[in-house]
Amino acid sequence: MNDGQVTTDDSWAPDACTLPTAERPLRLAEFDQFFREAVRGADRVSAQHLRLHLAGGAQVEEAARDLTARESSCCSFFAFAISRSGPDALTLDVRVPAAHVDVLDGLAGRAVSAAGPR
């Protein structure tokens, strides 16, 4: 059962991440807030592909684009794609190479935990 609490443990963050260690808890908090506010569902399409179903508001899309752009700049192995799946829904596809499946596992766990039951 999920109590809505999320840890600040960033042990799943890869060594390849160039975000300074001191800034990682802030980025994790940003992701957790985004997941809590925007994620409506998640599908693990494959080991290397996570699909997040998001609320479709303009603010959510703007936040998703900003956060994924900043994350791509420090963890270049991520491939993010945002698309509108309906008038009130967005889809965020997250892909990683096979060497970083564990990172996607961590991200997926955080998304599901932070979003909680809807």
trRosetta pair geometry for C-beta under 8 A, 3 or more apart (Angstrom, degrees):
i j d omega theta_ij theta_ji phi_ij phi_ji
2 112 7.9 -140 -82 139 148 77
2 113 5.9 -176 -132 -143 121 58
2 116 4.9 -165 111 -120 134 76
2 117 6.6 163 51 -20 118 83
4 36 7.6 66 -156 -119 93 114
4 114 7.7 57 -155 -145 57 39
4 116 5.1 -9 -89 -72 78 141
6 32 4.8 -171 74 -131 162 133
6 110 6.4 64 -149 -146 125 81
6 113 5.6 124 -101 119 89 119
6 114 5.1 7 -67 -83 139 88
8 25 5.3 16 -167 -131 118 100
8 28 6.0 125 -144 98 64 147
8 29 7.6 -4 -113 -61 97 86
9 12 7.7 76 123 -2 90 86
10 13 4.4 3 167 -7 97 123
10 24 4.9 32 -110 152 175 130
10 25 7.0 -117 -32 -76 129 58
10 28 5.8 -120 -83 -61 105 139
12 102 6.5 -150 -150 145 88 86
12 103 6.0 138 158 -120 91 50
12 105 7.1 -134 -147 82 133 84
12 106 2.8 137 156 -96 160 157
12 107 7.6 -159 124 -34 137 58
12 109 7.8 163 -50 43 167 126
13 17 5.2 -40 173 2 101 156
13 19 8.0 -82 -167 54 137 115
13 24 6.1 -55 -55 -146 172 134
13 103 7.2 58 -128 -125 28 100
13 106 7.5 -125 -51 110 44 160
14 17 5.3 130 68 -23 72 91
14 75 6.8 110 45 -129 113 112
14 77 7.6 -4 51 35 161 138
14 100 6.1 -46 -65 -125 150 102
14 102 7.9 122 -81 81 95 100
14 103 5.1 -40 -39 -76 109 131
16 75 6.6 92 104 -132 96 73
16 76 7.8 -101 152 39 116 79
16 77 6.4 47 110 -11 151 125
16 100 7.6 -70 36 -92 140 121
17 24 7.6 74 130 -100 145 114
17 74 5.5 35 -165 144 75 100
17 75 5.0 -21 -106 -80 80 95
18 74 4.7 -141 61 -151 78 74
18 75 7.6 -171 18 -62 74 48
19 23 5.3 -115 171 83 98 114
19 24 5.8 122 110 -79 119 75
19 27 6.1 -15 -179 -19 162 155
19 74 3.9 42 -48 -174 85 159
19 75 7.5 -33 -13 -36 106 88
20 23 4.8 79 67 9 87 107
20 24 7.6 -134 97 -29 46 80
21 24 5.8 -35 -157 -3 38 119
22 25 7.9 -51 178 20 37 96
23 26 5.4 -58 -166 41 59 115
23 27 6.1 58 141 -22 83 103
24 27 5.6 -56 -146 37 36 109
24 28 6.2 38 156 -21 69 104
25 28 5.5 -52 -146 37 34 114
25 29 6.3 37 154 -21 65 104
26 29 5.6 -53 -150 35 32 113
26 30 6.5 36 150 -21 63 102
27 30 5.5 -50 -151 33 35 115
27 31 6.5 35 152 -16 66 102
27 70 7.7 -152 -123 121 110 120
27 71 7.3 128 -167 -93 125 87
28 31 5.8 -54 -150 38 33 110
28 32 6.2 33 153 -20 66 107
28 110 7.6 -116 -155 -139 87 151
29 32 5.6 -52 -143 37 31 112
29 33 6.3 32 156 -19 65 105
30 33 5.9 -55 -148 36 28 109
30 34 6.3 28 153 -17 64 108
30 67 6.1 -179 142 -119 119 116
31 34 5.6 -57 -147 39 31 112
31 35 6.1 32 155 -20 67 106
31 67 6.9 139 -88 -174 67 136
31 107 7.6 -93 -174 -138 147 84
31 110 6.3 33 125 132 122 140
31 111 7.9 -76 166 -77 102 73
31 114 7.7 177 127 -9 74 167
32 35 5.7 -53 -145 36 30 112
32 36 6.3 32 155 -20 64 105
32 110 6.4 -93 -88 179 77 108
32 114 4.6 -163 -151 -110 69 141
33 36 5.7 -53 -147 36 31 112
33 37 6.2 12 161 -6 65 114
33 114 7.9 -86 -42 -174 15 136
34 37 6.2 -69 -143 46 25 100
34 38 5.4 -23 178 20 66 124
34 39 7.7 76 130 -27 69 93
34 63 5.9 -177 -117 144 107 123
34 64 7.2 131 -165 -85 129 63
34 67 5.8 -28 -69 -38 161 170
35 38 6.8 -73 -116 52 16 84
35 39 4.8 -7 -157 -2 62 130
35 110 6.4 -165 -33 133 167 83
35 111 4.7 -150 -128 -130 127 56
35 113 7.9 37 130 69 147 64
35 114 3.6 77 97 86 125 131
35 115 5.2 -95 163 -52 88 80
36 39 7.6 21 -34 31 9 96
36 114 4.8 -91 -56 164 76 95
36 115 6.4 -165 -102 -94 33 39
36 116 7.4 31 -125 7 75 103
37 55 7.6 -80 143 23 66 133
37 60 7.4 -159 122 -104 99 96
38 54 4.6 -5 163 -147 100 100
38 55 5.3 -120 -145 28 59 94
38 60 4.6 140 -122 -141 115 112
38 63 6.9 -158 -56 81 146 131
38 64 7.0 179 169 -63 165 103
39 42 6.6 2 -171 -53 123 97
39 52 5.4 -68 -121 -168 100 112
39 53 7.1 88 -161 70 62 56
39 54 6.1 -48 -97 -99 42 68
39 111 5.5 154 -101 -173 166 94
39 114 7.2 90 33 88 134 96
39 115 3.9 -81 87 -91 117 131
40 53 4.8 -73 70 108 92 96
40 54 6.3 139 8 -129 94 14
40 55 6.0 120 -41 -55 117 65
40 89 7.5 -82 42 -127 147 98
40 115 7.4 -154 -71 -161 14 132
40 118 6.0 51 -150 -82 64 170
41 52 7.5 157 86 -160 48 49
41 53 4.0 9 57 43 92 124
41 115 8.0 -178 -68 150 21 158
41 118 7.4 -83 -62 20 75 143
42 50 6.6 -16 -166 -173 104 98
42 51 7.0 153 -158 84 53 54
42 52 5.3 -18 -104 -107 82 66
42 53 7.0 -141 -68 15 35 80
42 108 6.4 143 169 -151 145 85
42 111 5.5 116 -80 115 145 125
42 112 5.6 -96 33 -76 146 88
42 115 7.3 163 -24 24 111 155
43 50 7.5 155 82 -162 49 52
43 51 4.5 -9 60 61 96 105
43 53 7.5 62 -6 -27 96 101
44 47 7.7 30 172 -89 111 29
44 49 7.5 123 -172 88 52 62
44 50 5.9 -29 -111 -108 62 71
44 51 7.9 -170 -85 23 16 75
44 108 6.4 35 -86 -139 104 153
45 49 4.0 -49 68 106 112 115
45 50 7.0 -170 14 -95 87 15
45 51 5.3 74 -36 -15 113 109
45 93 7.8 -2 0 -137 146 99
46 49 4.5 50 43 32 88 104
47 98 7.6 39 107 -122 121 72
47 101 5.1 -11 159 -134 100 131
47 104 7.7 117 160 79 54 138
48 95 5.8 38 144 -157 88 77
48 96 5.5 -134 -156 65 79 65
48 97 6.9 -12 -141 -149 128 11
48 98 6.2 -58 -81 -79 126 54
48 101 6.0 -74 -86 -94 67 91
48 104 6.7 144 -141 3 37 167
49 93 6.7 -17 -163 -168 94 96
49 94 7.3 152 -153 81 45 52
49 95 5.0 -9 -100 -101 76 84
49 104 8.0 -12 -34 -164 10 153
50 93 7.4 155 83 -157 50 48
50 94 4.5 -11 62 60 98 103
50 95 7.8 -172 26 -73 64 40
50 104 5.7 -179 -21 -172 119 106
50 107 6.8 -163 31 97 165 111
50 108 5.0 -149 -113 -84 142 105
50 111 7.6 137 165 26 140 154
51 91 6.1 -17 -168 -168 99 105
51 92 7.3 151 -159 79 49 49
51 93 5.3 -17 -105 -103 76 73
51 94 7.7 -172 -79 22 30 71
52 91 7.2 148 78 -161 51 52
52 92 4.3 -12 60 61 104 101
52 93 7.9 -165 24 -74 69 27
52 94 7.0 40 -7 -7 105 109
52 111 6.0 -105 -104 -165 124 150
53 85 7.3 -65 -131 44 86 151
53 89 6.5 -21 -170 -166 91 112
53 90 7.8 146 -165 81 45 50
53 91 6.1 -24 -106 -105 57 72
54 60 5.5 168 159 159 119 132
54 61 7.9 139 110 -75 140 59
54 64 6.5 -28 -111 -69 174 143
54 89 6.9 137 74 -164 55 60
54 90 4.2 -26 68 70 111 98
54 91 7.0 -176 18 -85 89 20
54 92 5.8 61 -25 -12 125 105
55 60 5.0 177 81 -61 88 164
55 88 7.3 -43 -166 167 62 80
55 89 7.3 -78 -146 -110 22 53
55 90 7.3 8 84 23 30 96
56 60 6.7 -158 -171 60 4 135
56 61 7.5 20 -167 -46 48 104
56 84 6.9 73 -142 -139 111 87
56 85 8.0 -127 -91 50 117 74
56 86 6.7 -100 -74 82 153 76
56 87 6.6 115 127 123 160 37
56 88 4.1 170 41 178 134 31
56 89 4.5 -58 -56 -37 118 16
56 90 5.1 147 -109 -24 65 79
57 60 4.6 99 62 4 81 102
57 61 7.1 -148 99 -3 45 85
57 88 7.8 13 -52 -149 58 70
58 61 5.7 -55 -150 37 35 110
58 62 6.2 35 153 -19 67 106
59 62 5.6 -53 -145 38 32 112
59 63 6.2 32 155 -18 66 107
60 63 5.8 -55 -146 39 29 110
60 64 6.2 31 154 -21 64 108
60 90 6.3 -173 113 19 117 139
61 64 5.7 -54 -145 36 30 112
61 65 6.3 28 157 -17 65 107
61 82 6.7 128 -145 164 81 140
61 84 7.9 -13 -98 -79 134 91
61 90 5.7 171 -86 -83 88 154
62 65 5.9 -56 -147 37 28 109
62 66 6.3 26 156 -16 64 110
63 66 5.8 -58 -145 39 29 110
63 67 6.0 21 161 -13 67 112
64 67 6.1 -59 -139 42 25 105
64 68 6.0 15 166 -11 64 114
64 82 5.4 126 123 -105 129 140
64 90 6.8 -162 7 127 164 151
64 92 5.7 -134 -157 -87 133 129
65 68 6.3 -60 -138 42 23 103
65 69 6.1 26 161 -22 61 111
65 82 6.2 -90 -76 17 79 159
66 69 6.0 -60 -149 34 24 110
66 70 6.5 17 158 -12 62 108
67 70 6.0 -59 -149 39 30 107
67 71 6.2 27 155 -18 66 109
68 71 5.5 -53 -141 39 34 111
68 72 6.2 40 156 -24 66 104
68 78 7.6 -139 -159 129 84 133
68 80 3.9 -149 -169 126 133 172
68 82 7.1 -179 24 -41 157 114
68 92 7.3 -163 -65 -151 141 119
69 72 5.8 -52 -148 33 29 112
69 73 6.8 32 152 -25 60 104
70 73 5.7 -52 -155 26 35 115
70 74 7.3 8 157 0 64 103
71 74 6.5 -71 -155 45 35 92
71 75 5.7 -28 170 41 76 107
71 78 6.0 -13 127 52 106 159
71 80 7.4 89 73 -36 117 141
72 75 6.9 -77 -118 70 23 66
72 76 6.3 59 -179 -113 64 48
72 78 5.6 -119 -97 75 69 105
72 80 6.4 -110 -61 13 116 114
73 76 7.5 11 -144 -75 14 79
75 78 5.2 56 110 -9 102 110
75 103 7.6 -178 -166 177 141 153
77 96 5.8 48 136 -145 102 84
77 97 5.7 -86 -165 15 110 102
77 99 7.7 -94 -150 75 151 101
77 100 5.1 125 126 -16 145 159
77 103 7.8 92 86 58 127 154
78 94 6.5 -37 -158 -158 100 90
78 95 7.5 128 -164 71 51 50
78 96 6.1 -32 -103 -88 54 86
79 93 8.0 -23 112 115 86 92
79 94 7.4 140 76 -160 56 41
79 95 4.2 -21 63 64 108 100
79 96 7.3 -176 18 -74 82 36
80 92 6.7 -22 -161 -169 95 92
80 93 7.1 148 -158 81 43 58
80 94 5.8 -8 -103 -104 72 69
80 95 8.0 -166 -70 25 30 71
81 92 7.4 154 79 -156 47 45
81 93 4.4 -7 58 56 98 106
81 95 7.8 24 1 0 104 106
82 90 6.2 -7 -169 -179 93 117
82 91 7.2 160 -153 83 46 52
82 92 5.4 -12 -101 -103 76 73
82 93 7.9 -160 -71 22 31 71
83 90 7.0 156 83 -160 36 69
83 91 5.1 -14 63 58 86 99
83 93 7.5 19 9 -5 104 106
84 87 7.8 37 175 -94 117 22
84 89 7.3 115 -167 87 61 57
84 90 5.8 -48 -106 -105 52 69
84 91 7.7 153 -120 15 5 80
85 89 4.8 -56 71 109 94 107
85 90 6.5 126 12 -144 88 15
85 91 4.5 77 -37 -27 124 109
86 89 4.1 36 50 38 102 108
94 104 6.6 165 121 -129 111 100
94 107 6.6 -107 133 116 160 148
96 100 4.1 -106 170 89 128 110
96 101 6.4 175 88 -78 120 40
96 103 6.1 171 -128 71 166 108
96 104 4.7 -149 16 -48 134 118
97 100 5.6 73 60 20 71 99
98 101 6.0 -12 -159 -33 44 109
100 103 4.4 -27 -179 27 91 121
100 104 6.5 95 126 -19 82 91
101 104 5.5 -55 -152 39 40 112
101 105 6.3 49 147 -26 68 101
102 105 5.3 -45 -148 30 35 119
102 106 6.6 38 151 -19 63 101
103 106 5.7 -51 -153 34 34 112
103 107 6.4 33 149 -17 65 105
104 107 5.5 -52 -144 39 35 112
104 108 6.1 38 155 -21 67 106
105 108 5.8 -56 -147 37 27 111
105 109 6.4 29 154 -20 62 107
106 109 5.7 -54 -148 34 30 113
106 110 6.5 28 155 -17 64 105
107 110 5.8 -55 -150 36 31 110
107 111 6.3 33 153 -22 65 106
108 111 5.7 -53 -147 34 31 113
108 112 6.3 24 159 -13 66 108
109 112 6.1 -59 -146 40 27 105
109 113 6.0 24 158 -16 65 115
110 113 5.8 -60 -141 43 27 110
110 114 5.8 20 165 -14 67 113
111 114 6.2 -59 -139 41 21 103
111 115 6.0 17 164 -16 61 115
112 115 6.1 -57 -138 39 23 108
113 116 7.3 14 169 -65 31 62
115 118 7.0 -35 158 -49 99 103
